[in-house]
Amino acid sequence: MDIEIFPHRLLSADTTEKLLNDLEDLKGVKRMVIQGQRLPPEEINPERQFITVKGEKIDLQVKTGRIMMEIEEEEIIEEVKKICDEILPFGYNIHVGTFIRKQKTVTDDIKYGEAVNDLPDDLVGLTDQNAQLSERTTIIKKKD
């Protein structure tokens, strides 16, 4: 099951970092994707910063406009709302649906070529098809 958090404003790097870290602490969150307006390189735009999520430094390449989460069960939504109420006082909407692709597509075949068969299931639906290979995605593994 997927949910989408749609803040009523674009999020700053600090707010994005706090929100991702708090959401990542929830049990039952399989994966998260942030989506938003692409930012130019940091030497051109000071809003492009590095954030730290679960101790890992990540180049935040977008101005966060929405967060999509794959979750294990619907009960997690109430916990997500509590976190969002605290961090997003200006408001937000939460939608339930399918937002992250679960299967490889023809576009994946074209983008990755023969390497599509080696693409881990964790990466399916997480990458920007228009991005350069070096800036596609960052995976932060959960500790078991």
N, C-alpha and C positions, 0 to 999 in steps of 0.2 A: 504494500500500500504506500502511496506517495502523498505528501502534503506540500503545499506551497505557502510560504510566508511572504506576503506582499506588503511591505512597509509603505506608509503614506508619503514617505520622503526617501530620497536616495540616502544611503548610509555613508558616514565617514569611515575612514580606515579604523579608527579607534572603536567605533560602535560595531563595525563588522567583526573585529577581533574579539570583543567581549561577547557578542552574540554567538559566534561560532564556538568559542571555548565553552560557554555555558550549555549550549545545545549538545556539544560533543560529549559532555559528561553524562547525558541521559542514557539509561540502559534501553536497548531496543532500537537505536538509530543505526541503520546499516550504512548509509552513505549520504553525503550532502553535496549540493552543487550551488554555487552562487552565480548569479547572472546579472548583467548590467551593462552600462555604457562603457566601452573600452576606453582606457586612459592612455595618452601618449607616454613615451618613456619618461622616467623621473627627471632627467636633466631638462626636459621641456615643461613638465607639469609636476609641481611639488605635491599634488594630491596623491600621486602614485607612490606608494610606500610599501615597506615590508611589514607584514604582521606576523605574530607568532601564535600558532594554533597547536596546542598540545606539545609545546616545546620545539616545534619545527618552524623555521623561518620561511615565509611564503611571500613572493612578490605579488602584491594585490594589483592586478592588471585591469580591474574594472571598478567602477563606482557602483556598489551593490544596490540593485533595484529589487531583487527577489532572491529567496533562498528556497531551494527544493530539497526535500528530504525523503529518503526511502526509510520507512519505519516498519517494525515488526507487527505492532498491534495498535489499534485505535485509541487505547487508553493513554498512550503517550501524548496525544494531542492536548490534553488538559495540562500536562507538565510543560509542554511547549508554550501554551498560552500564558502560564505564570511567568516564564522567563521573558516572553515578549512584552507582557504588561510592565515589567520592571525596566527593560532596556529600551523599549520603543514607546515612550509616553505620548508621542504625537499620533499614534494609531497605526493599525495594520489590519490586514485581512488574512485569514487562513482558509485555504481551499483544499479539499480532498479530491484526489483524482489520480491520473497517471501523467506524470510530468517528466520522468526519466526513462529513456528507452531501456528495454530489457533484452532486446535481441539485436544482433548485427544486421545491418541493412546493406543495400546495394551501394549506398554512398560510402559506407565503411570499406567495402571491397575496392572502390575506386581510390579512396584516400590512402589506404594502407597497402593495397596490392596483395601479394601473396602472404604478407605478414599478418593479414586479418585473422588467419587461423591461430596465430600465436597471441592475439589480443586477449588479455585476461578478461573474464566476465565482469570484474570490478570496474573496468574502464569503459564498458559499453554504455553509451549514453552520457558520458561525462565530458566528452571533448567537444571543442568548438571546431566544426568542420572547416572553417575558414582560417584558422590559426596556423602559424608555422609549427613544425614538428617540435621545436625547442620550447614552445610556450603553450603547449596543449593543456596539461593538467598536472596537479600535484596530488599524490596519494599519501594520506597520513594513515598508517596502519593502527588499528586498535590493538591494545595489549591484552592478550588473553589471560 
